Amino acid sequence: MRRLIVALKNVLSLPLRLFNKVSLFAIIQSSKIDKSAAISSGTKFYRSSIDKYSYIGRNNFIIDTQIGKFCCIGPGCNIGGTGHPLNWVSTSSVFHKWDNILKKNFSRHEYDIFSETTIGNDVWIATNSMIKAGVKISDGAVIGMGSVVTKDVGPYEIWAGNPARCIKKRFDDETIENLRSVNWWNLDDSELQKIACYFNDIDCLIEELERAKNK
């Protein structure tokens, strides 16, 4: 029944998608999508949100995830998901309170299977990455292709591998602090248009923002 309701809601939303950047072939459920964001075909986007000028490539599965501004998520990624009890007799879903694909519950013990995953602003997650539920990926971070991320990722860190680990930082600590202090992703479109010419030169960008702030 639940699947039928989800399918019906997606069908009813199709006309609206003609006026935004959400593919007609994406499945959306109980989610918030900024009007400037984009979601490509084949992606399943459940109980999540995506902020302005972020996009999601093809064939992703994303659940219980909050995505910030100006993020780039490549195709084939799996972000978030439900958990299983590791300290019980069994990890099987038939022993806690939630309904499951087997349609059987021997018991309904209390257990929270949902953990929210948080992706900051200006994050790039490359093709076929997997992000464990509950992980926080901070502003400016980069996740390399095919990575399996099971731990929190710091600001402007580059992680890769299985399991993923920090390879290096994108910039030195002072530059990172300067970028975090200006929070450029919170500027409105008109302000961004004025400073976009500096986005290939971090020092010039920071100087311009500081000059504007002190006027």
Beta strands, then each sheet from edge to edge (+ up, - down):
strand 1: 21-22
strand 2: 27-29
strand 3: 32-33
strand 4: 38-39
strand 5: 44-46
strand 6: 49-50
strand 7: 55-56
strand 8: 61-63
strand 9: 65-67
strand 10: 72-73
strand 11: 78-79
strand 12: 117-119
strand 13: 124-125
strand 14: 130-131
strand 15: 136-137
strand 16: 142-143
strand 17: 148-149
strand 18: 157-161
strand 19: 164-169
sheet 1: 1+ 4+ 7+ 10+ 13+ 16+ 18+ 19-
sheet 2: 2+ 5+ 8+ 11+ 14+ 17+
sheet 3: 3+ 6+ 9+ 12+ 15+
end
